[in-house]
Amino acid sequence: MFSSPFIGELLGCLTLILLGGGVVAGVLLKQSKAENSGWIVITTGWGFAVMMGVFIAQAGGSPQGDINPVVTLAKYFLGTYHSFSHVITLWIAQILGCFLGGVLVWLCYLPHWRFTENKHFKLMVFSTYPALRHKGCNFLTELIATTLLIVFVGALTVYGKSLPFANGTVPYIFGFAVWGIGLSLGGPTGYAINPARDLGPRIAHAVLPISGKGDSDWGYAWVPILGPVCGSILGVVIIILFMKGA
């Protein structure tokens, strides 16, 4: 009854962070049964998070199931969306959904925060944090990874015109794509490739009464926002120049 693109994107992004942030919390927070299970577990969890997020977004009334502002932006430049005000509406839904997902992760792991001394680990449950802090290089990593994601969107669009994908397969394909990007390119920055995925939960980290938390590292926050935005634009340019029919 209440389904709409706004609701779909909000619920899809909530699911994305609940599962994605949840797997990071399970691996990093003390006395979790998944503690220290490693990067492969995290990237696998994020792959499933994207898959389920797209499914929920579509079921909630957003047939595109973007759950990522830079995917929405790319589709606007490529002609899927014709109104930039509609893009802004979806962005608001995506950021709000990611914020709410962060709140739910905090609640799910409520007893574990006080046992975890590492403030960086607590922040990493909510937002990305570079392995080596070099903002220029970190920006480049996010740009390259997001460009690949957007080019993949274009490739899937072209490929889907020549081979009939069943409607239910696209979320699986994107889940595998994000899993692969995380395994191969996620090591330097934690691969945001999604400004809402980083910004919404970072705001949640800033406002929630998390036991023993540090600051929310706003001095780094521009990297996982502008890097993916620039990657989206570059990806669109590549699609237009090299992908016939996109």
C-alpha positions, 0 to 999 in steps of 0.5 A, spaced: 500 500 500 505 504 501 510 502 496 514 507 492 521 509 489 522 513 495 520 507 500 523 502 496 530 505 496 530 507 503 528 500 505 533 497 500 539 501 503 536 500 510 537 492 508 544 494 505 547 497 512 543 492 516 547 486 513 553 490 511 555 493 517 552 487 521 558 483 518 563 488 519 560 488 527 561 481 527 568 481 525 571 487 529 567 487 535 569 483 541 566 477 544 562 476 537 561 469 535 564 472 528 570 475 531 576 475 527 573 471 521 577 476 516 576 480 510 573 474 506 567 474 510 566 481 510 566 482 503 562 476 502 557 479 507 557 485 503 555 482 497 549 478 500 547 485 503 547 488 496 543 482 493 538 483 498 538 490 498 536 490 491 531 485 492 528 489 498 528 496 494 524 493 488 519 489 492 518 496 496 517 500 489 523 502 486 524 497 480 531 500 478 533 498 485 539 503 485 541 503 493 547 507 491 547 515 489 552 514 484 548 509 480 542 513 480 546 519 478 549 515 472 542 512 470 540 520 470 546 521 465 544 515 461 537 517 460 533 512 465 531 518 469 529 524 466 528 529 472 533 531 477 528 532 482 527 525 482 534 523 483 535 528 489 528 524 492 532 518 491 538 520 494 535 523 500 531 516 501 538 512 500 542 516 505 536 516 510 535 508 509 543 507 510 542 512 517 537 507 519 541 501 518 546 504 522 542 505 528 539 498 527 546 495 527 548 499 533 542 496 537 543 489 534 550 489 537 548 493 543 552 489 549 558 488 545 560 496 544 563 497 551 567 490 550 571 493 544 576 498 546 579 500 539 575 506 537 577 505 529 574 498 529 567 501 532 567 507 526 569 502 521 562 498 523 559 504 520 563 507 515 570 506 511 576 507 514 583 507 510 588 501 511 593 507 509 591 514 510 593 517 504 587 521 501 589 522 494 591 515 493 584 513 497 580 518 493 584 514 487 582 507 489 575 509 490 574 513 483 577 506 480 573 501 484 566 506 482 568 507 475 568 499 474 562 498 478 558 504 473 561 501 467 559 494 469 552 497 470 553 499 462 555 493 460 549 489 464 545 494 460 548 492 453 548 485 455 541 484 457 539 487 451 542 481 447 541 476 452 534 475 456 535 476 463 530 473 468 527 479 472 530 476 478 537 475 476 539 482 476 540 482 484 544 476 484 549 479 479 550 485 482 551 482 489 557 478 485 560 484 482 560 488 489 563 481 492 568 481 486 570 489 487 571 488 495 575 482 494 580 485 489 580 493 490 577 493 497 583 492 501 586 500 501 579 503 503 574 498 505 571 500 498 565 505 499 563 505 492 557 508 495 556 515 498 550 514 502 553 507 504 558 511 508 555 518 509 548 515 512 552 510 517 557 516 519 552 520 521 549 515 525 556 514 529 556 521 530 549 522 534 548 515 537 551 514 544 556 508 542 560 506 548 567 509 548 566 511 541 572 516 538 570 522 533 567 520 526 573 522 522 569 527 518 576 530 515 576 523 511 569 523 509 569 527 503 574 521 500 568 516 500 563 521 497 567 525 492 571 519 489 565 515 488 561 521 485 567 522 480 568 515 478 560 515 476 561 521 472 568 517 469 564 511 468 558 514 464 563 517 459 566 510 458 559 507 457 558 513 452 564 512 448 565 505 448 559 501 449 554 501 443 547 501 445 548 503 452 
